[in-house]
Each structure stands twice: as C-alpha cells, then as structure tokens.
Amino acid sequence: MLTAVFAMRWVRGFDNQILAALESADANIHYEAVHAAGNWELDAAWPHIVELLNDPDTPKPLLLAAIGAAGSIRPAEAGMILVDLADSKTKTSRKRPTRP
C-alpha cells in the first residue's frame, strides 16, 4: 500500500484513494498521502491539511509535508496560516494560534 500511495503523487486520477490514505493510521502512508494531496492540489484535502498545521502534536516530517501541501492547495489561505506558524513564540513550542 505504501508504494501505491507514493506513486499516487506522480500519477493523476487517484483523488479518492489519496483522501482515504490521509486517514491511514500508518505514519508512512499518511505522509505520502499528504505529499500526493499537495502535488495534485487536492482541495478536498484542505481541512485535513489545516488540522495537521494546527495540531501541536504533528510530527515534524508530517508538518513539513503539510506546509508544502498547504501552499499548493490554497496558497492565499496557506499564507495566513503559515504566518501564524512562523510567528509561534518559540521554536520548541508547537502551540500556536489558529485563524478562524
């Protein structure tokens, strides 16, 4: 399954499978699905990407993938969220404000 989700980043037409993979409990599959959603500018993935950006417990590799996906899916909205992320009080704290 991991290889399939990785390949979905490069082959068009797997939107439903990418959305399903975003819900995977497997961290590697989830990571690849976030990359695929960003690569295909999958707007239906936006709420999930925002959750990852706002969750202080998102692992750093997944957070970095979500940052890239956000900029691809909704660049204008991502800018506001990413400014909040960049303005977080400390580099070690993942707590940060969210925009409504």
Backbone as CSV, one residue per row, in Angstrom:
resi,resn,N_x,N_y,N_z,CA_x,CA_y,CA_z,C_x,C_y,C_z
1,MET,0.824,-1.195,0.000,0.000,0.000,0.000,0.869,1.261,0.000
2,LEU,1.976,1.240,0.734,2.845,2.412,0.816,3.360,2.810,-0.566
3,THR,3.821,1.846,-1.327,4.335,2.138,-2.659,3.238,2.705,-3.555
4,ALA,2.026,2.196,-3.419,0.907,2.690,-4.219,0.616,4.153,-3.897
5,VAL,0.594,4.497,-2.616,0.309,5.881,-2.223,1.455,6.788,-2.671
6,PHE,2.680,6.322,-2.551,3.816,7.089,-3.053,3.639,7.371,-4.545
7,ALA,3.253,6.368,-5.303,3.088,6.522,-6.749,1.946,7.476,-7.095
8,MET,0.944,7.565,-6.230,-0.188,8.470,-6.481,0.257,9.925,-6.539
9,ARG,1.413,10.210,-5.999,1.956,11.565,-6.087,2.316,11.906,-7.529
10,TRP,2.603,10.899,-8.328,3.108,11.113,-9.678,2.118,10.740,-10.777
11,VAL,1.031,10.048,-10.425,0.065,9.598,-11.426,-1.302,10.205,-11.102
12,ARG,-1.837,10.952,-12.040,-3.123,11.625,-11.864,-4.281,10.615,-11.822
13,GLY,-5.356,11.000,-11.114,-6.588,10.230,-11.157,-6.891,9.403,-9.922
14,PHE,-6.164,9.605,-8.840,-6.361,8.805,-7.639,-6.847,9.653,-6.458
15,ASP,-7.631,10.682,-6.755,-8.069,11.601,-5.704,-8.757,10.882,-4.539
16,ASN,-9.697,9.989,-4.834,-10.418,9.294,-3.764,-9.490,8.425,-2.930
17,GLN,-8.549,7.787,-3.573,-7.599,6.935,-2.850,-6.658,7.778,-1.983
18,ILE,-6.279,8.941,-2.484,-5.428,9.841,-1.696,-6.179,10.314,-0.459
19,LEU,-7.432,10.703,-0.641,-8.238,11.143,0.506,-8.379,10.033,1.530
20,ALA,-8.583,8.809,1.078,-8.682,7.676,2.004,-7.356,7.455,2.727
21,ALA,-6.252,7.589,2.008,-4.932,7.372,2.610,-4.596,8.437,3.646
22,LEU,-5.191,9.617,3.537,-4.970,10.657,4.549,-5.464,10.217,5.929
23,GLU,-6.370,9.270,5.946,-6.923,8.777,7.218,-6.181,7.553,7.741
24,SER,-5.141,7.145,7.067,-4.401,5.945,7.460,-3.715,6.118,8.812
25,ALA,-3.734,5.056,9.590,-3.022,5.042,10.874,-1.521,4.819,10.670
26,ASP,-1.143,4.359,9.488,0.268,4.136,9.172,0.919,5.486,8.868
27,ALA,1.897,5.867,9.657,2.529,7.179,9.530,3.161,7.390,8.147
28,ASN,3.748,6.355,7.578,4.389,6.489,6.265,3.359,6.703,5.160
29,ILE,2.254,5.977,5.227,1.196,6.143,4.236,0.588,7.538,4.365
30,HIS,0.364,7.974,5.597,-0.201,9.308,5.844,0.713,10.383,5.244
31,TYR,1.986,10.263,5.494,2.982,11.206,4.978,2.939,11.276,3.447
32,GLU,2.943,10.124,2.798,2.917,10.098,1.334,1.599,10.648,0.798
33,ALA,0.499,10.405,1.500,-0.799,10.920,1.076,-0.834,12.445,1.159
34,VAL,-0.211,13.018,2.177,-0.144,14.475,2.293,0.638,15.049,1.113
35,HIS,1.750,14.426,0.776,2.525,14.867,-0.396,1.694,14.755,-1.671
36,ALA,0.995,13.653,-1.845,0.185,13.453,-3.049,-0.933,14.490,-3.128
37,ALA,-1.581,14.764,-1.995,-2.663,15.764,-1.971,-2.132,17.130,-2.391
38,GLY,-0.967,17.479,-1.920,-0.371,18.753,-2.298,0.036,18.788,-3.753
39,ASN,0.629,17.707,-4.234,1.075,17.663,-5.621,-0.082,17.863,-6.592
40,TRP,-1.241,17.273,-6.280,-2.400,17.374,-7.165,-3.355,18.490,-6.755
41,GLU,-2.921,19.337,-5.812,-3.735,20.471,-5.368,-5.151,20.013,-5.032
42,LEU,-5.234,18.951,-4.253,-6.492,18.290,-3.924,-7.249,19.094,-2.866
43,ASP,-8.167,19.925,-3.325,-8.873,20.842,-2.438,-9.646,20.114,-1.331
44,ALA,-10.157,18.939,-1.622,-10.898,18.179,-0.613,-10.010,17.789,0.575
45,ALA,-8.703,17.836,0.407,-7.775,17.512,1.493,-7.498,18.707,2.393
46,TRP,-7.927,19.895,1.997,-7.616,21.112,2.733,-7.938,21.037,4.223
47,PRO,-9.143,20.609,4.635,-9.419,20.559,6.079,-8.427,19.675,6.839
48,HIS,-8.043,18.573,6.235,-7.085,17.674,6.889,-5.715,18.334,7.016
49,ILE,-5.299,19.021,5.976,-4.002,19.703,5.990,-3.990,20.784,7.076
50,VAL,-5.071,21.541,7.179,-5.162,22.587,8.208,-5.105,21.971,9.600
51,GLU,-5.767,20.840,9.785,-5.694,20.154,11.086,-4.249,19.809,11.435
52,LEU,-3.527,19.296,10.466,-2.121,18.949,10.719,-1.304,20.180,11.091
53,LEU,-1.547,21.279,10.403,-0.799,22.511,10.672,-1.116,23.072,12.053
54,ASN,-2.327,22.888,12.505,-2.748,23.446,13.793,-2.529,22.519,14.978
55,ASP,-2.233,21.270,14.712,-2.055,20.294,15.786,-0.624,20.361,16.321
56,PRO,-0.457,20.727,17.583,0.906,20.822,18.131,1.618,19.471,18.224
57,ASP,0.873,18.382,18.055,1.482,17.056,18.138,1.828,16.462,16.772
58,THR,1.640,17.223,15.705,2.008,16.729,14.377,3.524,16.536,14.326
59,PRO,3.967,15.318,13.985,5.418,15.090,13.885,6.042,16.004,12.831
60,LYS,7.275,16.403,13.075,7.943,17.381,12.205,7.947,16.990,10.726
61,PRO,8.282,15.743,10.348,8.258,15.414,8.915,6.864,15.592,8.294
62,LEU,5.836,15.211,9.037,4.473,15.365,8.545,4.087,16.840,8.490
63,LEU,4.529,17.617,9.455,4.275,19.059,9.454,4.903,19.706,8.222
64,LEU,6.128,19.342,7.913,6.800,19.898,6.735,6.062,19.518,5.447
65,ALA,5.579,18.278,5.383,4.795,17.859,4.216,3.498,18.661,4.129
66,ALA,2.862,18.908,5.275,1.614,19.673,5.301,1.849,21.128,4.895
67,ILE,2.981,21.689,5.289,3.319,23.066,4.883,3.411,23.143,3.360
68,GLY,4.094,22.182,2.756,4.203,22.159,1.305,2.856,21.955,0.631
69,ALA,2.056,21.060,1.175,0.737,20.791,0.591,-0.162,22.015,0.697
70,ALA,-0.118,22.694,1.825,-0.963,23.875,2.021,-0.661,24.934,0.963
71,GLY,0.605,25.150,0.705,0.991,26.146,-0.287,0.556,25.783,-1.697
72,SER,0.387,24.515,-1.962,-0.058,24.070,-3.283,-1.582,24.059,-3.406
73,ILE,-2.250,23.671,-2.328,-3.703,23.503,-2.395,-4.429,24.848,-2.366
74,ARG,-4.109,25.681,-1.393,-4.748,27.003,-1.280,-3.696,28.030,-0.866
75,PRO,-2.934,28.514,-1.810,-1.815,29.405,-1.487,-2.204,30.648,-0.684
76,ALA,-3.299,31.298,-1.026,-3.674,32.530,-0.324,-4.037,32.247,1.131
77,GLU,-4.816,31.214,1.354,-5.201,30.864,2.721,-4.014,30.301,3.497
78,ALA,-3.169,29.560,2.811,-1.999,28.976,3.467,-1.101,30.061,4.018
79,GLY,-0.978,31.159,3.290,-0.122,32.248,3.737,-0.479,32.730,5.123
80,MET,-1.764,32.908,5.387,-2.195,33.380,6.713,-1.861,32.356,7.794
81,ILE,-2.112,31.089,7.507,-1.847,30.035,8.493,-0.350,29.894,8.730
82,LEU,0.425,29.957,7.661,1.872,29.778,7.795,2.537,30.955,8.491
83,VAL,1.969,32.149,8.346,2.491,33.301,9.100,2.295,33.046,10.586
84,ASP,1.120,32.545,10.958,0.881,32.214,12.362,1.881,31.164,12.849
85,LEU,2.145,30.182,12.017,3.102,29.129,12.371,4.500,29.718,12.552
86,ALA,4.886,30.593,11.653,6.209,31.220,11.726,6.328,32.145,12.929
87,ASP,5.218,32.727,13.337,5.227,33.651,14.466,5.043,32.967,15.810
88,SER,5.059,31.622,15.832,4.887,30.939,17.108,5.987,31.400,18.069
89,LYS,5.671,31.416,19.352,6.542,32.045,20.356,7.945,31.458,20.437
90,THR,8.053,30.143,20.393,9.381,29.541,20.465,9.499,28.452,19.423
91,LYS,10.704,28.137,19.071,10.919,27.081,18.091,10.636,25.707,18.680
92,THR,10.719,25.573,19.997,10.468,24.276,20.607,8.996,24.069,20.908
93,SER,8.251,25.127,21.032,6.823,25.002,21.303,6.069,24.867,19.999
94,ARG,5.184,23.889,19.917,4.361,23.723,18.727,2.996,24.364,18.920
95,LYS,2.733,24.923,20.110,1.467,25.606,20.348,1.478,26.899,19.550
96,ARG,0.410,27.143,18.817,0.356,28.358,18.030,-1.099,28.763,17.798
97,PRO,-1.330,29.991,17.506,-2.696,30.458,17.289,-3.245,29.908,15.969
98,THR,-4.558,29.806,15.894,-5.204,29.388,14.652,-6.108,30.502,14.178
99,ARG,-6.270,30.581,12.912,-7.184,31.559,12.319,-8.558,30.922,12.184
100,PRO,-9.599,31.721,12.373,-10.950,31.167,12.211,-11.251,30.794,10.789
